[in-house]
Amino acid sequence: MAFSFDPDALLAALPRREVRPFPSDVSFRSTGRRAVPGGSVLNQDGSYNGFTHRERYRIADLSSWLAKVGSTERPTTCDICKAPADDEHAEDYYDLTKWIGMCRRCHRSALHGRFKRQANWFSLLDEYEVADGHWARLVSLEPFDMATLLRARGSCEPIKADYAPKL
């Protein structure tokens, strides 16, 4: 099976959710912009798509905080099998509007396991009749440095101040 990865097609296919400014009565501690990682971290422990372990967890905490203050709703169903979503998944950690709801089985076992077990990934997608243009059919089958690509295009790690009400 020939497969050609197109990061722009993947980014365009990701589902969208609304992320609104948080209410003006919410107080927050402002942090400055984080230093951009120097060079690729693609193969470092805990990295995914070139996003560092620390970036991933800081941004996941931000996503949770935004849901807690009412700026967004976390997805409730898995985007693959429609089971309850236990997790959120990101192909682009810098854009919180593109985070995906997933159950643990589809997320941790199948999606993150696809690099070693591609046949299992495709079997899962076929089992749930996931359409050809769906983001899950467009993910890279080899580790890909999405973070470096996005940084080169001007994207950076979001912080709480990015979602503060505009005065």
C-alpha positions in Angstrom: 0.0 0.0 0.0 1.5 3.3 -1.1 1.0 6.1 1.4 2.1 9.7 1.0 1.8 12.0 4.0 0.6 15.5 3.5 0.7 17.6 6.7 -1.5 20.4 5.2 -4.2 17.9 4.3 -4.1 16.5 7.8 -4.3 20.0 9.4 -7.2 20.9 7.2 -9.1 17.7 8.0 -8.9 18.1 11.8 -12.2 18.7 13.5 -12.8 22.2 14.9 -14.1 23.2 18.3 -14.7 26.7 19.6 -12.3 28.3 22.1 -13.7 31.6 23.4 -11.9 34.2 25.5 -12.3 33.4 29.1 -14.7 35.5 31.2 -13.3 38.9 32.3 -13.8 38.0 36.0 -11.4 35.1 35.8 -8.1 35.9 37.3 -4.9 34.2 36.0 -1.2 34.4 36.4 0.4 35.5 33.2 3.4 33.7 31.9 5.7 34.9 29.2 6.3 33.1 26.0 8.2 29.9 26.4 11.5 29.4 24.7 11.2 27.6 21.4 13.0 24.3 21.4 16.2 24.4 19.4 16.4 21.8 16.8 14.1 18.8 16.3 13.0 16.8 19.4 11.2 14.2 17.2 12.8 11.2 18.8 13.1 12.4 22.4 11.2 10.5 25.1 7.8 11.9 25.6 7.7 13.9 22.4 5.0 13.6 19.7 5.0 15.2 16.3 8.1 17.1 17.4 6.3 18.7 20.4 8.4 18.2 23.6 7.0 16.3 26.6 6.9 19.6 28.6 5.1 21.5 25.8 2.5 18.7 25.5 1.7 18.7 29.2 1.7 22.5 29.6 -0.7 22.9 26.6 -2.9 20.0 27.8 -3.1 21.8 31.2 -4.1 25.0 29.4 -6.8 23.1 27.5 -8.2 21.7 30.7 -8.1 25.1 32.4 -9.9 26.7 29.5 -12.6 24.0 29.8 -12.8 24.6 33.5 -13.4 28.3 33.1 -16.0 27.8 30.4 -14.0 28.9 27.3 -14.4 25.6 25.5 -16.1 22.2 25.9 -14.0 19.1 25.9 -15.2 16.5 23.4 -17.5 13.9 24.9 -17.2 11.1 22.3 -14.4 9.4 20.6 -13.9 10.7 17.1 -13.2 7.1 15.9 -15.5 4.7 17.7 -18.0 7.0 19.3 -17.3 5.6 22.8 -17.0 8.1 25.7 -13.9 10.3 25.2 -11.5 9.9 28.1 -8.7 11.8 26.4 -8.0 14.6 24.0 -5.6 14.2 21.2 -3.6 16.8 19.3 -1.7 16.6 16.0 -1.1 20.3 16.3 -0.6 21.2 20.0 -0.4 24.9 19.2 -4.0 25.2 17.9 -6.5 24.3 20.7 -9.4 24.5 18.3 -8.2 21.3 16.6 -8.0 19.0 19.6 -9.9 15.7 19.2 -11.9 13.6 21.6 -10.8 10.0 21.8 -11.3 7.0 24.0 -8.2 5.4 25.6 -8.3 2.4 23.3 -8.4 4.3 20.1 -6.0 7.0 21.4 -3.3 5.4 23.4 -3.3 1.9 21.9 -4.2 2.3 18.3 -3.3 5.9 17.3 0.0 6.2 19.2 0.8 2.5 18.4 0.4 3.0 14.7 4.1 3.5 14.1 4.8 -0.1 15.2 1.4 -1.7 14.2 0.1 0.0 11.1 -2.2 -2.9 10.3 -3.9 -2.6 13.6 -4.5 1.1 13.0 -6.1 0.5 9.6 -8.1 -2.4 10.9 -9.6 -0.2 13.6 -10.4 2.5 11.1 -12.1 -0.1 8.8 -14.0 -1.6 11.7 -15.6 1.8 12.4 -16.0 2.7 8.7 -13.9 5.9 9.1 -14.1 7.8 5.8 -11.1 8.3 3.5 -10.9 12.1 4.1 -11.1 11.8 7.9 -8.1 13.1 9.8 -7.4 9.6 11.1 -6.8 8.3 7.6 -4.4 11.2 6.9 -2.0 10.9 9.9 1.6 10.1 9.2 2.6 6.4 9.5 6.1 7.4 10.4 7.1 10.0 13.1 6.8 13.4 11.5 8.1 16.7 12.9 4.9 18.8 12.7 6.2 21.2 15.5 9.2 22.3 13.5 7.0 22.8 10.4 4.5 24.9 12.4 7.2 26.9 14.2 8.7 27.8 10.7 5.3 29.1 9.8 5.1 31.3 12.9 3.1 29.2 15.3 4.1 29.0 18.9 3.0 27.5 22.2 -0.2 29.2 23.4 -0.4 30.7 26.9 -3.4 31.9 29.0 -3.0 35.5 27.9 -3.8 34.4 24.3 -7.4 33.7 25.5 -7.9 36.7 27.7 -10.8 39.0 26.8 -9.8 41.8 24.4 -10.4 45.2 25.9 
